[in-house]
Amino acid sequence: MIEWSWRIENETSIICGSWSEDQDWENVFNSLVGCKVHDVSLSGRLPELLIHLSGGNYVASFMTAEGQPAWTIFARTPEDLKSRFISVENGRVCEGTEKT
């Protein structure tokens, strides 16, 4: 989950982002359906996400307002009664759980 600001890139340019026209998002999002996640990495002093997808596409988060980077990665399994997640608090990556 990326709350705000984000962009989708290929190897050479930005395809679209949170400031692109909303009507342009659907085609780009549809082109990512079925892509596999090759890698997830963090960048920056305040950790932002860079997700490398199959097909040479990337999703990047970059918060542009005060506060913390606004992303979360959830891990859910049918056996768990709680969702595990990682996010950023006080400039550091932290792990947490929440009841589902």
GIDA-V680799 format. One line per field, one symbol per residue. ss: DSSP state (~ for helix, > for strand, _ for the rest). psi: psi as a letter, one per 20 degrees, with the letter a starting at -180 (. if undefined). burial: I if it has 9 or more other ideal C-beta (glycine too) atoms within 8 Angstrom, else O. A space follows every 50 residues. Layout:
# GIDA-V680799
ss->???
psi->???
burial->???
This chain:
# GIDA-V680799
ss->_>___>>>>____>>>>____~~~~~~~~~~~____>>>>>>>____>>> >>>___>>>>>_________>>>>>______>>>>>>>>__>>>>>>>>_
psi->pogrqrqpqahirpgraijrphiiggggghiipiqqohqprqqrgopqqo oprqjkqqppqopjrqbqpmqqpqopqhhqiqpqrqappkjqpqqrqqq.
burial->OIOIIIIIIOOOOOIIIOOOOOOIIOOIOOOIOOIOOOOOOOOOOIIIII IIIOOOIIIIIIIOOOOIIIIOIOOOOOOIOOIIIIIIOOOOOOOOOOOO
